[in-house]
């Protein structure tokens, strides 16, 4: 097996929880994270969890924006 394949298997075997991953992704959406926290995340988090959490976070972000726009349009604030 290639070196990249072995590295990926080792990364996927990391024991970081999905909740830790969701917290790390949430911090990344805000763009505020200390360097030490980032290094800890890189060493512990499962990359598959990061991808799933990122997709969930992006979907929630879009949903919140759609709901906000619908609320503003429905309230008549945008028409004035």
DRENMAR-23742 format. One line per field, with one value per atom (N, C-alpha, C, O): x, y, z; atom name. Coordinates in nm, 4 decimals, m for minus. Layout:
# DRENMAR-23742
x = c(X_...) .
y = c(Y_...) .
z = c(Z_...) .
torse = c(CA_...) .
***
This chain:
# DRENMAR-23742
x = c(0.0842_0.0000_0.0884_0.1972_0.0431_0.1217_0.1257_0.0453_0.2190_0.2352_0.1094_0.0655_0.0520_m0.0687_m0.1842_m0.2606_m0.1978_m0.3036_m0.2868_m0.3842_m0.1629_m0.1365_m0.1641_m0.2198_m0.1251_m0.1510_m0.3008_m0.3466_m0.3773_m0.5211_m0.5838_m0.6721_m0.5387_m0.5917_m0.5627_m0.6475_m0.4432_m0.4080_m0.4937_m0.5368_m0.5183_m0.5988_m0.7426_m0.8029_m0.7975_m0.9359_m0.9497_m1.0577_m0.8431_m0.8471_m0.8355_m0.8394_m0.8214_m0.8104_m0.9355_m1.0449_m0.9182_m1.0254_m1.1038_m1.1809_m1.0861_m1.1615_m1.3103_m1.3535_m1.3896_m1.5339_m1.5985_m1.5404_m1.7192_m1.7910_m1.8285_m1.8324_m1.8563_m1.8876_m1.7667_m1.7820_m1.6471_m1.5251_m1.5118_m1.4747_m1.5421_m1.5321_m1.6317_m1.5970_m1.7549_m1.8552_m1.8127_m1.8327_m1.7543_m1.7056_m1.5938_m1.5923_m1.5011_m1.3906_m1.4413_m1.3922_m1.5389_m1.5953_m1.6712_m1.6640_m1.7434_m1.8152_m1.7174_m1.7417_m1.6074_m1.5053_m1.4484_m1.4212_m1.4304_m1.3737_m1.4706_m1.4268_m1.6012_m1.6986_m1.6882_m1.7071_m1.6584_m1.6422_m1.5034_m1.4833_m1.4089_m1.2740_m1.1895_m1.0895_m1.2279_m1.1487_m1.1066_m1.1898_m0.9790_m0.9253_m0.7799_m0.7037_m0.7418_m0.6026_m0.5172_m0.5649_m0.3918_m0.3006_m0.2862_m0.2799_m0.2811_m0.2659_m0.3898_m0.3778_m0.5066_m0.6300_m0.6367_m0.6831_m0.5898_m0.5884_m0.4953_m0.5314_m0.3774_m0.2808_m0.3366_m0.3169_m0.4058_m0.4670_m0.5739_m0.5820_m0.6552_m0.7593_m0.6999_m0.7482_m0.5966_m0.5336_m0.4806_m0.4859_m0.4304_m0.3732_m0.4789_m0.4535_m0.5975_m0.6948_m0.8154_m0.8702_m0.8585_m0.9863_m0.9782_m0.8782_m1.0850_m1.0986_m1.1383_m1.2380_m1.0646_m1.0959_m1.2339_m1.2956_m1.2827_m1.4170_m1.5210_m1.6187_m1.5004_m1.5902_m1.5869_m1.6904_m1.4688_m1.4551_m1.5356_m1.6028_m1.5292_m1.6046_m1.7544_m1.8280_m1.7992_m1.9426_m1.9883_m2.0936_m1.9096_m1.9454_m1.9463_m2.0312_m1.8543_m1.8519_m1.9746_m2.0300_m2.0177_m2.1392_m2.2615_m2.3472_m2.2702_m2.3817_m2.3802_m2.4840_m2.2627_m2.2505_m2.2895_m2.3584_m2.2467_m2.2819_m2.4319_m2.4925_m2.4925_m2.6367_m2.7145_m2.8128_m2.6716_m2.7372_m2.7223_m2.8165_m2.6051_m2.5801_m2.6741_m2.7344_m2.6871_m2.7759_m2.9211_m2.9962_m2.9612_m3.0976_m3.1287_m3.2359_m3.0366_m3.0572_m3.0695_m3.1545_m2.9856_m2.9947_m3.1283_m3.1890_m3.1746_m3.3034_m3.4169_m3.5048_m3.4151_m3.5187_m3.5143_m3.6192_m3.3970_m3.3823_m3.4363_m3.5090_m3.4020_m3.4510_m3.6031_m3.6701_m3.6582_m3.8033_m3.8713_m3.9781_m3.8118_m3.8677_m3.8655_m3.9644_m3.7547_m3.7428_m3.8435_m3.9107_m3.8540_m3.9492_m4.0930_m4.1762_m4.1220_m4.2567_m4.2973_m4.4159_m4.2024_m4.2349_m4.2607_m4.3128_m4.2264_m4.2485_m4.1370_m4.1446_m4.0336_m3.9218_m3.8482_m3.8010_m3.8381_m3.7631_m3.8382_m3.7759_m3.9693_m4.0483_m4.0510_m4.0971_m4.0038_m4.0097_m3.8971_m3.8891) .
y = c(m0.1180_0.0000_0.1239_0.1225_0.2296_0.3517_0.4252_0.3990_0.5160_0.5960_0.6791_0.6915_0.7358_0.8173_0.7324_0.7780_0.6113_0.5223_0.4858_0.4784_0.4631_0.4307_0.5515_0.5372_0.6713_0.7930_0.8159_0.8560_0.7899_0.8090_0.7102_0.7472_0.5845_0.4845_0.5247_0.5083_0.5772_0.6210_0.7406_0.7493_0.8321_0.9505_0.9115_0.9659_0.8183_0.7752_0.7002_0.6987_0.6389_0.5629_0.6522_0.6020_0.7834_0.8735_0.8660_0.8396_0.8896_0.8681_0.9949_0.9928_1.1036_1.2246_1.2010_1.1358_1.2537_1.2315_1.3232_1.4239_1.2870_1.3686_1.5033_1.6041_1.5065_1.6325_1.7261_1.8455_1.6736_1.7545_1.8101_1.9259_1.7271_1.7692_1.8802_1.9778_1.8671_1.9711_2.1034_2.2100_2.0963_2.2183_2.2829_2.4046_2.2020_2.2549_2.3187_2.4238_2.2557_2.3111_2.4403_2.5359_2.4436_2.5655_2.6808_2.7924_2.6544_2.7574_2.8032_2.9218_2.7107_2.7480_2.8335_2.9177_2.8139_2.8983_3.0424_3.1358_3.0609_3.1950_3.2515_3.3727_3.1662_3.2117_3.2472_3.3177_3.2000_3.2284_3.0967_3.0171_3.0763_2.9538_2.9798_3.0304_2.9458_2.9608_2.8564_2.7477_2.8894_2.7987_2.6647_2.5607_2.6666_2.5417_2.4538_2.3319_2.5134_2.4379_2.3775_2.2649_2.4534_2.4034_2.2832_2.1824_2.2934_2.1832_2.0585_1.9467_2.0780_1.9654_1.9000_1.7774_1.9817_1.9289_1.8489_1.7404_1.9021_1.8339_1.6971_1.6012_1.6888_1.5627_1.4617_1.3413_1.5082_1.4174_1.3864_1.2765_1.4794_1.4634_1.3704_1.3664_1.2968_1.2051_1.2872_1.3592_1.2791_1.3615_1.3327_1.4227_1.2117_1.1805_1.2553_1.3067_1.2615_1.3374_1.4854_1.5521_1.5369_1.6779_1.7092_1.8121_1.6224_1.6429_1.6407_1.7275_1.5421_1.5314_1.6527_1.7098_1.6923_1.8081_1.9357_2.0224_1.9480_2.0652_2.0737_2.1820_1.9616_1.9588_1.9936_2.0703_1.9380_1.9694_2.1177_2.1839_2.1693_2.3113_2.4024_2.5022_2.3700_2.4510_2.4457_2.5479_2.3279_2.3144_2.3960_2.4618_2.3922_2.4715_2.6208_2.6974_2.6621_2.8031_2.8501_2.9568_2.7715_2.8069_2.8095_2.9001_2.7117_2.7076_2.8315_2.8904_2.8716_2.9912_3.1149_3.2005_3.1248_3.2395_3.2425_3.3488_3.1289_3.1225_3.1625_3.2399_3.1102_3.1461_3.2954_3.3586_3.3512_3.4938_3.5788_3.6753_3.5444_3.6191_3.6087_3.7091_3.4894_3.4734_3.5548_3.6117_3.5610_3.6389_3.7876_3.8573_3.8370_3.9786_4.0144_4.1171_3.9320_3.9599_3.9523_4.0354_3.8551_3.8385_3.9482_3.9793_4.0075_4.1107_4.2448_4.3348_4.2619_4.3881_4.4881_4.5993_4.4520_4.5435_4.5726_4.6844_4.4746_4.4910_4.5774_4.6313_4.5927_4.6684_4.8169_4.8920_4.8623_5.0058_5.0825_5.2037) .
z = c(0.0000_0.0000_0.0000_0.0577_m0.0635_m0.0734_0.0606_0.1502_0.0719_0.1936_0.2198_0.3341_0.1140_0.1302_0.1822_0.2673_0.1332_0.1795_0.3257_0.4005_0.3660_0.5063_0.5951_0.7040_0.5488_0.6260_0.6428_0.7498_0.5354_0.5437_0.6418_0.7192_0.6389_0.7329_0.8771_0.9649_0.9013_1.0358_1.0770_1.1920_0.9842_1.0147_1.0458_1.1383_0.9698_0.9913_1.1235_1.1825_1.1699_1.2947_1.4190_1.5313_1.4000_1.5149_1.6002_1.5502_1.7289_1.8256_1.8623_1.9582_1.7891_1.8191_1.8037_1.7086_1.8972_1.8923_1.7892_1.7486_1.7479_1.6506_1.7121_1.6415_1.8431_1.9104_1.9071_1.8811_1.9329_1.9221_1.7812_1.7621_1.6836_1.5442_1.5145_1.4480_1.5624_1.5392_1.6028_1.5445_1.7218_1.7874_1.7052_1.6870_1.6559_1.5766_1.4473_1.4062_1.3839_1.2609_1.2910_1.2137_1.4022_1.4401_1.4618_1.4158_1.5312_1.5516_1.4179_1.3993_1.3256_1.1963_1.1155_1.0372_1.1326_1.0634_1.1121_1.0342_1.2403_1.2948_1.2673_1.2754_1.2353_1.2018_1.3221_1.3089_1.4381_1.5584_1.6220_1.6656_1.6261_1.6862_1.7214_1.6390_1.8419_1.8826_1.8131_1.7807_1.7904_1.7216_1.7910_1.7254_1.9233_1.9986_1.9823_1.9708_1.9813_1.9619_1.8233_1.8055_1.7250_1.5879_1.5756_1.5147_1.6326_1.6275_1.6960_1.6482_1.8073_1.8783_1.7907_1.7830_1.7254_1.6370_1.5216_1.4891_1.4607_1.3469_1.3894_1.3124_1.5100_1.5577_1.6013_1.5974_1.6429_1.7028_1.6163_1.6256_1.5326_1.4648_1.3447_1.2729_1.3253_1.2131_1.0901_1.0959_0.9798_0.8628_0.8031_0.7461_0.8148_0.7654_0.8485_0.7942_0.9792_1.0657_1.0295_1.0309_0.9972_0.9617_0.8357_0.8291_0.7373_0.6130_0.6410_0.5942_0.7168_0.7488_0.8290_0.8006_0.9290_1.0116_0.9274_0.9479_0.8346_0.7469_0.6588_0.6399_0.6049_0.5217_0.6064_0.5625_0.7270_0.8165_0.8529_0.8502_0.8868_0.9217_0.8067_0.8279_0.6855_0.5688_0.5424_0.5100_0.5560_0.5344_0.6381_0.6038_0.7637_0.8677_0.8402_0.8602_0.7948_0.7631_0.6524_0.6637_0.5458_0.4349_0.4829_0.4467_0.5636_0.6158_0.6985_0.6839_0.7848_0.8671_0.7778_0.8022_0.6749_0.5843_0.5110_0.4982_0.4631_0.3928_0.4872_0.4494_0.6092_0.7063_0.7398_0.7533_0.7531_0.7826_0.6684_0.6920_0.5464_0.4308_0.4212_0.3967_0.4401_0.4366_0.5461_0.5233_0.6628_0.7727_0.7397_0.7627_0.6862_0.6519_0.5423_0.5515_0.4404_0.3320_0.3828_0.3463_0.4649_0.5190_0.6153_0.6260_0.6855_0.7841_0.7193_0.7852_0.5931_0.5239_0.5433_0.4910_0.6169_0.6411_0.5112_0.4906_0.4247_0.2995_0.1993_0.1078_0.2129_0.1173_0.1425_0.0566_0.2559_0.2891_0.2332_0.2530) .
torse = c(N_CA_C_O_N_CA_C_O_N_CA_C_O_N_CA_C_O_N_CA_C_O_N_CA_C_O_N_CA_C_O_N_CA_C_O_N_CA_C_O_N_CA_C_O_N_CA_C_O_N_CA_C_O_N_CA_C_O_N_CA_C_O_N_CA_C_O_N_CA_C_O_N_CA_C_O_N_CA_C_O_N_CA_C_O_N_CA_C_O_N_CA_C_O_N_CA_C_O_N_CA_C_O_N_CA_C_O_N_CA_C_O_N_CA_C_O_N_CA_C_O_N_CA_C_O_N_CA_C_O_N_CA_C_O_N_CA_C_O_N_CA_C_O_N_CA_C_O_N_CA_C_O_N_CA_C_O_N_CA_C_O_N_CA_C_O_N_CA_C_O_N_CA_C_O_N_CA_C_O_N_CA_C_O_N_CA_C_O_N_CA_C_O_N_CA_C_O_N_CA_C_O_N_CA_C_O_N_CA_C_O_N_CA_C_O_N_CA_C_O_N_CA_C_O_N_CA_C_O_N_CA_C_O_N_CA_C_O_N_CA_C_O_N_CA_C_O_N_CA_C_O_N_CA_C_O_N_CA_C_O_N_CA_C_O_N_CA_C_O_N_CA_C_O_N_CA_C_O_N_CA_C_O_N_CA_C_O_N_CA_C_O_N_CA_C_O_N_CA_C_O_N_CA_C_O_N_CA_C_O_N_CA_C_O_N_CA_C_O_N_CA_C_O_N_CA_C_O_N_CA_C_O_N_CA_C_O_N_CA_C_O_N_CA_C_O_N_CA_C_O_N_CA_C_O_N_CA_C_O) .
***
